[in-house]
Amino acid sequence: MKLSDIERKAKNLGIKNVWSYSKADLIRAIQKKEGNFDCFGTAFNNCNQLACCWIGLCLK
């Protein structure tokens, strides 16, 4: 997913100043806003959040 797509998703969720976040921090803010764990990029080859839409990018 491109950064512009992530920024658009964040804006649609009401996250402001999306330009001030790193890509990983912005994804974590989205996760939190959606009521999920804000854990993007913290798992090491294993993740139990199988329903997370970021899992493929996170474990890459």
CHARMM-style PDB file with segment names, atoms N, HN, CA, C and O in Angstrom:
ATOM      1  N   MET     1       0.843  -1.169   0.000  1.00  0.00      PROA
ATOM      2  CA  MET     1       0.000   0.000   0.000  1.00  0.00      PROA
ATOM      3  C   MET     1       0.896   1.243   0.000  1.00  0.00      PROA
ATOM      4  O   MET     1       1.870   1.328   0.748  1.00  0.00      PROA
ATOM      5  N   LYS     2       0.551   2.170  -0.832  1.00  0.00      PROA
ATOM      6  HN  LYS     2      -0.241   2.101  -1.439  1.00  0.00      PROA
ATOM      7  CA  LYS     2       1.315   3.411  -0.935  1.00  0.00      PROA
ATOM      8  C   LYS     2       1.032   4.319   0.262  1.00  0.00      PROA
ATOM      9  O   LYS     2      -0.027   4.241   0.884  1.00  0.00      PROA
ATOM     10  N   LEU     3       1.998   5.175   0.567  1.00  0.00      PROA
ATOM     11  HN  LEU     3       2.858   5.239   0.062  1.00  0.00      PROA
ATOM     12  CA  LEU     3       1.842   6.112   1.673  1.00  0.00      PROA
ATOM     13  C   LEU     3       0.619   7.006   1.469  1.00  0.00      PROA
ATOM     14  O   LEU     3      -0.078   7.328   2.431  1.00  0.00      PROA
ATOM     15  N   SER     4       0.356   7.403   0.245  1.00  0.00      PROA
ATOM     16  HN  SER     4       0.923   7.142  -0.537  1.00  0.00      PROA
ATOM     17  CA  SER     4      -0.806   8.257  -0.022  1.00  0.00      PROA
ATOM     18  C   SER     4      -2.112   7.531   0.320  1.00  0.00      PROA
ATOM     19  O   SER     4      -3.061   8.157   0.792  1.00  0.00      PROA
ATOM     20  N   ASP     5      -2.164   6.229   0.086  1.00  0.00      PROA
ATOM     21  HN  ASP     5      -1.393   5.721  -0.297  1.00  0.00      PROA
ATOM     22  CA  ASP     5      -3.348   5.439   0.444  1.00  0.00      PROA
ATOM     23  C   ASP     5      -3.505   5.351   1.960  1.00  0.00      PROA
ATOM     24  O   ASP     5      -4.615   5.435   2.486  1.00  0.00      PROA
ATOM     25  N   ILE     6      -2.390   5.182   2.647  1.00  0.00      PROA
ATOM     26  HN  ILE     6      -1.489   5.113   2.219  1.00  0.00      PROA
ATOM     27  CA  ILE     6      -2.409   5.106   4.108  1.00  0.00      PROA
ATOM     28  C   ILE     6      -2.848   6.447   4.688  1.00  0.00      PROA
ATOM     29  O   ILE     6      -3.640   6.491   5.629  1.00  0.00      PROA
ATOM     30  N   GLU     7      -2.332   7.538   4.127  1.00  0.00      PROA
ATOM     31  HN  GLU     7      -1.688   7.502   3.362  1.00  0.00      PROA
ATOM     32  CA  GLU     7      -2.714   8.873   4.589  1.00  0.00      PROA
ATOM     33  C   GLU     7      -4.201   9.111   4.362  1.00  0.00      PROA
ATOM     34  O   GLU     7      -4.870   9.682   5.223  1.00  0.00      PROA
ATOM     35  N   ARG     8      -4.726   8.687   3.227  1.00  0.00      PROA
ATOM     36  HN  ARG     8      -4.183   8.223   2.528  1.00  0.00      PROA
ATOM     37  CA  ARG     8      -6.149   8.856   2.925  1.00  0.00      PROA
ATOM     38  C   ARG     8      -6.999   8.086   3.936  1.00  0.00      PROA
ATOM     39  O   ARG     8      -7.995   8.602   4.443  1.00  0.00      PROA
ATOM     40  N   LYS     9      -6.596   6.850   4.221  1.00  0.00      PROA
ATOM     41  HN  LYS     9      -5.787   6.431   3.809  1.00  0.00      PROA
ATOM     42  CA  LYS     9      -7.318   6.031   5.200  1.00  0.00      PROA
ATOM     43  C   LYS     9      -7.301   6.710   6.571  1.00  0.00      PROA
ATOM     44  O   LYS     9      -8.317   6.741   7.265  1.00  0.00      PROA
ATOM     45  N   ALA    10      -6.154   7.248   6.954  1.00  0.00      PROA
ATOM     46  HN  ALA    10      -5.329   7.223   6.390  1.00  0.00      PROA
ATOM     47  CA  ALA    10      -6.035   7.925   8.240  1.00  0.00      PROA
ATOM     48  C   ALA    10      -6.941   9.157   8.295  1.00  0.00      PROA
ATOM     49  O   ALA    10      -7.628   9.379   9.291  1.00  0.00      PROA
ATOM     50  N   LYS    11      -6.942   9.943   7.245  1.00  0.00      PROA
ATOM     51  HN  LYS    11      -6.384   9.763   6.435  1.00  0.00      PROA
ATOM     52  CA  LYS    11      -7.784  11.141   7.206  1.00  0.00      PROA
ATOM     53  C   LYS    11      -9.256  10.761   7.313  1.00  0.00      PROA
ATOM     54  O   LYS    11     -10.027  11.443   7.987  1.00  0.00      PROA
ATOM     55  N   ASN    12      -9.650   9.667   6.645  1.00  0.00      PROA
ATOM     56  HN  ASN    12      -9.024   9.113   6.098  1.00  0.00      PROA
ATOM     57  CA  ASN    12     -11.037   9.212   6.703  1.00  0.00      PROA
ATOM     58  C   ASN    12     -11.433   8.771   8.109  1.00  0.00      PROA
ATOM     59  O   ASN    12     -12.614   8.775   8.455  1.00  0.00      PROA
ATOM     60  N   LEU    13     -10.458   8.397   8.906  1.00  0.00      PROA
ATOM     61  HN  LEU    13      -9.498   8.394   8.625  1.00  0.00      PROA
ATOM     62  CA  LEU    13     -10.719   8.001  10.290  1.00  0.00      PROA
ATOM     63  C   LEU    13     -10.627   9.185  11.252  1.00  0.00      PROA
ATOM     64  O   LEU    13     -10.825   9.023  12.456  1.00  0.00      PROA
ATOM     65  N   GLY    14     -10.329  10.366  10.729  1.00  0.00      PROA
ATOM     66  HN  GLY    14     -10.168  10.498   9.751  1.00  0.00      PROA
ATOM     67  CA  GLY    14     -10.277  11.568  11.556  1.00  0.00      PROA
ATOM     68  C   GLY    14      -8.913  11.868  12.151  1.00  0.00      PROA
ATOM     69  O   GLY    14      -8.802  12.700  13.052  1.00  0.00      PROA
ATOM     70  N   ILE    15      -7.879  11.206  11.664  1.00  0.00      PROA
ATOM     71  HN  ILE    15      -7.970  10.530  10.933  1.00  0.00      PROA
ATOM     72  CA  ILE    15      -6.526  11.475  12.154  1.00  0.00      PROA
ATOM     73  C   ILE    15      -6.021  12.734  11.462  1.00  0.00      PROA
ATOM     74  O   ILE    15      -6.049  12.831  10.235  1.00  0.00      PROA
ATOM     75  N   LYS    16      -5.569  13.679  12.238  1.00  0.00      PROA
ATOM     76  HN  LYS    16      -5.546  13.600  13.234  1.00  0.00      PROA
ATOM     77  CA  LYS    16      -5.127  14.964  11.699  1.00  0.00      PROA
ATOM     78  C   LYS    16      -3.609  15.006  11.545  1.00  0.00      PROA
ATOM     79  O   LYS    16      -2.888  14.219  12.158  1.00  0.00      PROA
ATOM     80  N   ASN    17      -3.141  15.928  10.725  1.00  0.00      PROA
ATOM     81  HN  ASN    17      -3.727  16.568  10.227  1.00  0.00      PROA
ATOM     82  CA  ASN    17      -1.697  16.149  10.498  1.00  0.00      PROA
ATOM     83  C   ASN    17      -0.973  14.870  10.105  1.00  0.00      PROA
ATOM     84  O   ASN    17       0.081  14.553  10.656  1.00  0.00      PROA
ATOM     85  N   VAL    18      -1.536  14.141   9.158  1.00  0.00      PROA
ATOM     86  HN  VAL    18      -2.392  14.399   8.710  1.00  0.00      PROA
ATOM     87  CA  VAL    18      -0.959  12.854   8.764  1.00  0.00      PROA
ATOM     88  C   VAL    18       0.467  13.004   8.240  1.00  0.00      PROA
ATOM     89  O   VAL    18       1.247  12.053   8.301  1.00  0.00      PROA
ATOM     90  N   TRP    19       0.813  14.159   7.738  1.00  0.00      PROA
ATOM     91  HN  TRP    19       0.180  14.932   7.688  1.00  0.00      PROA
ATOM     92  CA  TRP    19       2.154  14.410   7.207  1.00  0.00      PROA
ATOM     93  C   TRP    19       3.220  14.371   8.289  1.00  0.00      PROA
ATOM     94  O   TRP    19       4.403  14.210   7.986  1.00  0.00      PROA
ATOM     95  N   SER    20       2.813  14.518   9.561  1.00  0.00      PROA
ATOM     96  HN  SER    20       1.852  14.648   9.807  1.00  0.00      PROA
ATOM     97  CA  SER    20       3.790  14.563  10.647  1.00  0.00      PROA
ATOM     98  C   SER    20       4.159  13.182  11.196  1.00  0.00      PROA
ATOM     99  O   SER    20       5.019  13.073  12.069  1.00  0.00      PROA
ATOM    100  N   TYR    21       3.518  12.142  10.694  1.00  0.00      PROA
ATOM    101  HN  TYR    21       2.819  12.231   9.984  1.00  0.00      PROA
ATOM    102  CA  TYR    21       3.775  10.775  11.153  1.00  0.00      PROA
ATOM    103  C   TYR    21       4.728  10.052  10.209  1.00  0.00      PROA
ATOM    104  O   TYR    21       4.742  10.318   9.007  1.00  0.00      PROA
ATOM    105  N   SER    22       5.516   9.148  10.749  1.00  0.00      PROA
ATOM    106  HN  SER    22       5.505   8.932  11.725  1.00  0.00      PROA
ATOM    107  CA  SER    22       6.237   8.210   9.885  1.00  0.00      PROA
ATOM    108  C   SER    22       5.205   7.203   9.387  1.00  0.00      PROA
ATOM    109  O   SER    22       4.099   7.140   9.923  1.00  0.00      PROA
ATOM    110  N   LYS    23       5.545   6.433   8.392  1.00  0.00      PROA
ATOM    111  HN  LYS    23       6.444   6.485   7.957  1.00  0.00      PROA
ATOM    112  CA  LYS    23       4.613   5.446   7.843  1.00  0.00      PROA
ATOM    113  C   LYS    23       4.174   4.471   8.934  1.00  0.00      PROA
ATOM    114  O   LYS    23       2.983   4.196   9.079  1.00  0.00      PROA
ATOM    115  N   ALA    24       5.133   3.948   9.700  1.00  0.00      PROA
ATOM    116  HN  ALA    24       6.100   4.171   9.582  1.00  0.00      PROA
ATOM    117  CA  ALA    24       4.808   2.981  10.746  1.00  0.00      PROA
ATOM    118  C   ALA    24       3.938   3.612  11.831  1.00  0.00      PROA
ATOM    119  O   ALA    24       2.977   2.993  12.288  1.00  0.00      PROA
ATOM    120  N   ASP    25       4.262   4.826  12.242  1.00  0.00      PROA
ATOM    121  HN  ASP    25       5.042   5.329  11.870  1.00  0.00      PROA
ATOM    122  CA  ASP    25       3.469   5.499  13.282  1.00  0.00      PROA
ATOM    123  C   ASP    25       2.056   5.805  12.800  1.00  0.00      PROA
ATOM    124  O   ASP    25       1.102   5.738  13.575  1.00  0.00      PROA
ATOM    125  N   LEU    26       1.927   6.137  11.529  1.00  0.00      PROA
ATOM    126  HN  LEU    26       2.702   6.191  10.900  1.00  0.00      PROA
ATOM    127  CA  LEU    26       0.604   6.411  10.976  1.00  0.00      PROA
ATOM    128  C   LEU    26      -0.236   5.137  10.950  1.00  0.00      PROA
ATOM    129  O   LEU    26      -1.425   5.172  11.269  1.00  0.00      PROA
ATOM    130  N   ILE    27       0.363   4.032  10.577  1.00  0.00      PROA
ATOM    131  HN  ILE    27       1.329   4.004  10.318  1.00  0.00      PROA
ATOM    132  CA  ILE    27      -0.358   2.756  10.589  1.00  0.00      PROA
ATOM    133  C   ILE    27      -0.764   2.396  12.014  1.00  0.00      PROA
ATOM    134  O   ILE    27      -1.877   1.918  12.234  1.00  0.00      PROA
ATOM    135  N   ARG    28       0.116   2.618  12.979  1.00  0.00      PROA
ATOM    136  HN  ARG    28       1.020   3.006  12.800  1.00  0.00      PROA
ATOM    137  CA  ARG    28      -0.227   2.356  14.386  1.00  0.00      PROA
ATOM    138  C   ARG    28      -1.386   3.239  14.847  1.00  0.00      PROA
ATOM    139  O   ARG    28      -2.253   2.785  15.594  1.00  0.00      PROA
ATOM    140  N   ALA    29      -1.406   4.491  14.406  1.00  0.00      PROA
ATOM    141  HN  ALA    29      -0.702   4.860  13.799  1.00  0.00      PROA
ATOM    142  CA  ALA    29      -2.507   5.399  14.760  1.00  0.00      PROA
ATOM    143  C   ALA    29      -3.819   4.890  14.161  1.00  0.00      PROA
ATOM    144  O   ALA    29      -4.869   4.965  14.799  1.00  0.00      PROA
ATOM    145  N   ILE    30      -3.754   4.380  12.944  1.00  0.00      PROA
ATOM    146  HN  ILE    30      -2.901   4.320  12.426  1.00  0.00      PROA
ATOM    147  CA  ILE    30      -4.943   3.803  12.296  1.00  0.00      PROA
ATOM    148  C   ILE    30      -5.401   2.583  13.083  1.00  0.00      PROA
ATOM    149  O   ILE    30      -6.589   2.439  13.373  1.00  0.00      PROA
ATOM    150  N   GLN    31      -4.464   1.704  13.430  1.00  0.00      PROA
ATOM    151  HN  GLN    31      -3.499   1.821  13.195  1.00  0.00      PROA
ATOM    152  CA  GLN    31      -4.814   0.503  14.192  1.00  0.00      PROA
ATOM    153  C   GLN    31      -5.536   0.891  15.489  1.00  0.00      PROA
ATOM    154  O   GLN    31      -6.567   0.310  15.829  1.00  0.00      PROA
ATOM    155  N   LYS    32      -4.999   1.855  16.191  1.00  0.00      PROA
ATOM    156  HN  LYS    32      -4.162   2.326  15.915  1.00  0.00      PROA
ATOM    157  CA  LYS    32      -5.580   2.287  17.462  1.00  0.00      PROA
ATOM    158  C   LYS    32      -6.969   2.885  17.248  1.00  0.00      PROA
ATOM    159  O   LYS    32      -7.898   2.596  18.001  1.00  0.00      PROA
ATOM    160  N   LYS    33      -7.101   3.710  16.226  1.00  0.00      PROA
ATOM    161  HN  LYS    33      -6.346   3.945  15.614  1.00  0.00      PROA
ATOM    162  CA  LYS    33      -8.387   4.359  15.925  1.00  0.00      PROA
ATOM    163  C   LYS    33      -9.455   3.318  15.575  1.00  0.00      PROA
ATOM    164  O   LYS    33     -10.639   3.516  15.850  1.00  0.00      PROA
ATOM    165  N   GLU    34      -9.026   2.207  14.964  1.00  0.00      PROA
ATOM    166  HN  GLU    34      -8.064   2.046  14.740  1.00  0.00      PROA
ATOM    167  CA  GLU    34      -9.950   1.136  14.597  1.00  0.00      PROA
ATOM    168  C   GLU    34     -10.234   0.188  15.759  1.00  0.00      PROA
ATOM    169  O   GLU    34     -10.998  -0.766  15.613  1.00  0.00      PROA
ATOM    170  N   GLY    35      -9.623   0.449  16.909  1.00  0.00      PROA
ATOM    171  HN  GLY    35      -9.003   1.225  17.028  1.00  0.00      PROA
ATOM    172  CA  GLY    35      -9.881  -0.371  18.083  1.00  0.00      PROA
ATOM    173  C   GLY    35      -9.007  -1.610  18.176  1.00  0.00      PROA
ATOM    174  O   GLY    35      -9.322  -2.541  18.916  1.00  0.00      PROA
ATOM    175  N   ASN    36      -7.917  -1.625  17.432  1.00  0.00      PROA
ATOM    176  HN  ASN    36      -7.662  -0.868  16.830  1.00  0.00      PROA
ATOM    177  CA  ASN    36      -7.001  -2.753  17.442  1.00  0.00      PROA
ATOM    178  C   ASN    36      -5.738  -2.409  18.228  1.00  0.00      PROA
ATOM    179  O   ASN    36      -5.535  -1.265  18.634  1.00  0.00      PROA
ATOM    180  N   PHE    37      -4.897  -3.414  18.433  1.00  0.00      PROA
ATOM    181  HN  PHE    37      -5.061  -4.343  18.103  1.00  0.00      PROA
ATOM    182  CA  PHE    37      -3.596  -3.165  19.045  1.00  0.00      PROA
ATOM    183  C   PHE    37      -2.767  -2.318  18.088  1.00  0.00      PROA
ATOM    184  O   PHE    37      -2.772  -2.564  16.882  1.00  0.00      PROA
ATOM    185  N   ASP    38      -2.066  -1.341  18.604  1.00  0.00      PROA
ATOM    186  HN  ASP    38      -2.062  -1.141  19.584  1.00  0.00      PROA
ATOM    187  CA  ASP    38      -1.211  -0.490  17.770  1.00  0.00      PROA
ATOM    188  C   ASP    38       0.207  -1.060  17.791  1.00  0.00      PROA
ATOM    189  O   ASP    38       1.117  -0.504  18.406  1.00  0.00      PROA
ATOM    190  N   CYS    39       0.357  -2.183  17.100  1.00  0.00      PROA
ATOM    191  HN  CYS    39      -0.383  -2.634  16.601  1.00  0.00      PROA
ATOM    192  CA  CYS    39       1.590  -2.973  17.205  1.00  0.00      PROA
ATOM    193  C   CYS    39       2.356  -3.100  15.887  1.00  0.00      PROA
ATOM    194  O   CYS    39       3.297  -3.890  15.813  1.00  0.00      PROA
ATOM    195  N   PHE    40       1.992  -2.364  14.862  1.00  0.00      PROA
ATOM    196  HN  PHE    40       1.227  -1.723  14.922  1.00  0.00      PROA
ATOM    197  CA  PHE    40       2.620  -2.515  13.557  1.00  0.00      PROA
ATOM    198  C   PHE    40       4.141  -2.431  13.644  1.00  0.00      PROA
ATOM    199  O   PHE    40       4.695  -1.493  14.215  1.00  0.00      PROA
ATOM    200  N   GLY    41       4.794  -3.422  13.073  1.00  0.00      PROA
ATOM    201  HN  GLY    41       4.344  -4.185  12.609  1.00  0.00      PROA
ATOM    202  CA  GLY    41       6.248  -3.425  13.007  1.00  0.00      PROA
ATOM    203  C   GLY    41       6.954  -3.891  14.256  1.00  0.00      PROA
ATOM    204  O   GLY    41       8.179  -3.807  14.337  1.00  0.00      PROA
ATOM    205  N   THR    42       6.209  -4.382  15.241  1.00  0.00      PROA
ATOM    206  HN  THR    42       5.214  -4.450  15.175  1.00  0.00      PROA
ATOM    207  CA  THR    42       6.843  -4.803  16.486  1.00  0.00      PROA
ATOM    208  C   THR    42       6.953  -6.316  16.619  1.00  0.00      PROA
ATOM    209  O   THR    42       7.663  -6.804  17.498  1.00  0.00      PROA
ATOM    210  N   ALA    43       6.265  -7.066  15.763  1.00  0.00      PROA
ATOM    211  HN  ALA    43       5.688  -6.670  15.049  1.00  0.00      PROA
ATOM    212  CA  ALA    43       6.324  -8.535  15.815  1.00  0.00      PROA
ATOM    213  C   ALA    43       7.556  -9.026  15.057  1.00  0.00      PROA
ATOM    214  O   ALA    43       7.991  -8.407  14.085  1.00  0.00      PROA
ATOM    215  N   PHE    44       8.093 -10.112  15.502  1.00  0.00      PROA
ATOM    216  HN  PHE    44       7.740 -10.614  16.291  1.00  0.00      PROA
ATOM    217  CA  PHE    44       9.267 -10.699  14.860  1.00  0.00      PROA
ATOM    218  C   PHE    44       8.899 -12.067  14.305  1.00  0.00      PROA
ATOM    219  O   PHE    44       8.966 -13.070  15.016  1.00  0.00      PROA
ATOM    220  N   ASN    45       8.506 -12.107  13.023  1.00  0.00      PROA
ATOM    221  HN  ASN    45       8.451 -11.292  12.446  1.00  0.00      PROA
ATOM    222  CA  ASN    45       8.162 -13.339  12.303  1.00  0.00      PROA
ATOM    223  C   ASN    45       6.967 -14.085  12.867  1.00  0.00      PROA
ATOM    224  O   ASN    45       6.722 -15.222  12.465  1.00  0.00      PROA
ATOM    225  N   ASN    46       6.209 -13.489  13.786  1.00  0.00      PROA
ATOM    226  HN  ASN    46       6.408 -12.565  14.113  1.00  0.00      PROA
ATOM    227  CA  ASN    46       5.057 -14.149  14.369  1.00  0.00      PROA
ATOM    228  C   ASN    46       4.075 -13.087  14.844  1.00  0.00      PROA
ATOM    229  O   ASN    46       4.463 -12.095  15.461  1.00  0.00      PROA
ATOM    230  N   CYS    47       2.807 -13.309  14.550  1.00  0.00      PROA
ATOM    231  HN  CYS    47       2.492 -14.115  14.050  1.00  0.00      PROA
ATOM    232  CA  CYS    47       1.787 -12.357  14.975  1.00  0.00      PROA
ATOM    233  C   CYS    47       0.493 -13.116  15.221  1.00  0.00      PROA
ATOM    234  O   CYS    47       0.103 -13.960  14.414  1.00  0.00      PROA
ATOM    235  N   ASN    48      -0.170 -12.824  16.321  1.00  0.00      PROA
ATOM    236  HN  ASN    48       0.147 -12.138  16.977  1.00  0.00      PROA
ATOM    237  CA  ASN    48      -1.435 -13.483  16.623  1.00  0.00      PROA
ATOM    238  C   ASN    48      -2.647 -12.633  16.220  1.00  0.00      PROA
ATOM    239  O   ASN    48      -3.784 -13.011  16.502  1.00  0.00      PROA
ATOM    240  N   GLN    49      -2.418 -11.518  15.580  1.00  0.00      PROA
ATOM    241  HN  GLN    49      -1.495 -11.211  15.351  1.00  0.00      PROA
ATOM    242  CA  GLN    49      -3.491 -10.630  15.124  1.00  0.00      PROA
ATOM    243  C   GLN    49      -3.845 -10.966  13.677  1.00  0.00      PROA
ATOM    244  O   GLN    49      -3.631 -10.154  12.776  1.00  0.00      PROA
ATOM    245  N   LEU    50      -4.382 -12.156  13.458  1.00  0.00      PROA
ATOM    246  HN  LEU    50      -4.555 -12.815  14.189  1.00  0.00      PROA
ATOM    247  CA  LEU    50      -4.602 -12.674  12.113  1.00  0.00      PROA
ATOM    248  C   LEU    50      -5.642 -11.895  11.311  1.00  0.00      PROA
ATOM    249  O   LEU    50      -5.627 -11.947  10.082  1.00  0.00      PROA
ATOM    250  N   ALA    51      -6.533 -11.182  11.969  1.00  0.00      PROA
ATOM    251  HN  ALA    51      -6.545 -11.139  12.969  1.00  0.00      PROA
ATOM    252  CA  ALA    51      -7.559 -10.410  11.274  1.00  0.00      PROA
ATOM    253  C   ALA    51      -7.081  -9.009  10.889  1.00  0.00      PROA
ATOM    254  O   ALA    51      -7.814  -8.267  10.235  1.00  0.00      PROA
ATOM    255  N   CYS    52      -5.883  -8.647  11.279  1.00  0.00      PROA
ATOM    256  HN  CYS    52      -5.287  -9.250  11.809  1.00  0.00      PROA
ATOM    257  CA  CYS    52      -5.352  -7.320  10.998  1.00  0.00      PROA
ATOM    258  C   CYS    52      -5.061  -7.170   9.500  1.00  0.00      PROA
ATOM    259  O   CYS    52      -4.442  -8.044   8.893  1.00  0.00      PROA
ATOM    260  N   CYS    53      -5.501  -6.083   8.924  1.00  0.00      PROA
ATOM    261  HN  CYS    53      -6.003  -5.373   9.417  1.00  0.00      PROA
ATOM    262  CA  CYS    53      -5.291  -5.868   7.491  1.00  0.00      PROA
ATOM    263  C   CYS    53      -3.846  -5.495   7.167  1.00  0.00      PROA
ATOM    264  O   CYS    53      -3.473  -5.458   5.994  1.00  0.00      PROA
ATOM    265  N   TRP    54      -3.033  -5.219   8.174  1.00  0.00      PROA
ATOM    266  HN  TRP    54      -3.336  -5.249   9.127  1.00  0.00      PROA
ATOM    267  CA  TRP    54      -1.638  -4.821   7.970  1.00  0.00      PROA
ATOM    268  C   TRP    54      -0.658  -5.977   8.134  1.00  0.00      PROA
ATOM    269  O   TRP    54       0.544  -5.785   7.952  1.00  0.00      PROA
ATOM    270  N   ILE    55      -1.134  -7.163   8.471  1.00  0.00      PROA
ATOM    271  HN  ILE    55      -2.111  -7.320   8.619  1.00  0.00      PROA
ATOM    272  CA  ILE    55      -0.242  -8.272   8.829  1.00  0.00      PROA
ATOM    273  C   ILE    55       0.760  -8.603   7.727  1.00  0.00      PROA
ATOM    274  O   ILE    55       1.926  -8.871   8.016  1.00  0.00      PROA
ATOM    275  N   GLY    56       0.328  -8.589   6.483  1.00  0.00      PROA
ATOM    276  HN  GLY    56      -0.620  -8.372   6.248  1.00  0.00      PROA
ATOM    277  CA  GLY    56       1.233  -8.900   5.382  1.00  0.00      PROA
ATOM    278  C   GLY    56       2.378  -7.905   5.268  1.00  0.00      PROA
ATOM    279  O   GLY    56       3.529  -8.294   5.074  1.00  0.00      PROA
ATOM    280  N   LEU    57       2.065  -6.639   5.387  1.00  0.00      PROA
ATOM    281  HN  LEU    57       1.129  -6.322   5.544  1.00  0.00      PROA
ATOM    282  CA  LEU    57       3.066  -5.579   5.316  1.00  0.00      PROA
ATOM    283  C   LEU    57       3.933  -5.579   6.577  1.00  0.00      PROA
ATOM    284  O   LEU    57       5.133  -5.314   6.507  1.00  0.00      PROA
ATOM    285  N   CYS    58       3.341  -5.868   7.699  1.00  0.00      PROA
ATOM    286  HN  CYS    58       2.366  -6.084   7.756  1.00  0.00      PROA
ATOM    287  CA  CYS    58       4.043  -5.839   8.979  1.00  0.00      PROA
ATOM    288  C   CYS    58       5.128  -6.924   9.063  1.00  0.00      PROA
ATOM    289  O   CYS    58       6.249  -6.657   9.497  1.00  0.00      PROA
ATOM    290  N   LEU    59       4.790  -8.120   8.654  1.00  0.00      PROA
ATOM    291  HN  LEU    59       3.880  -8.337   8.302  1.00  0.00      PROA
ATOM    292  CA  LEU    59       5.717  -9.235   8.779  1.00  0.00      PROA
ATOM    293  C   LEU    59       6.661  -9.371   7.588  1.00  0.00      PROA
ATOM    294  O   LEU    59       7.472 -10.296   7.541  1.00  0.00      PROA
ATOM    295  N   LYS    60       6.563  -8.479   6.654  1.00  0.00      PROA
ATOM    296  HN  LYS    60       5.904  -7.728   6.692  1.00  0.00      PROA
ATOM    297  CA  LYS    60       7.371  -8.497   5.432  1.00  0.00      PROA
ATOM    298  C   LYS    60       8.836  -8.303   5.728  1.00  0.00      PROA
ATOM    299  OT1 LYS    60       9.656  -8.291   4.810  1.00  0.00      PROA
TER     300      LYS     60
END
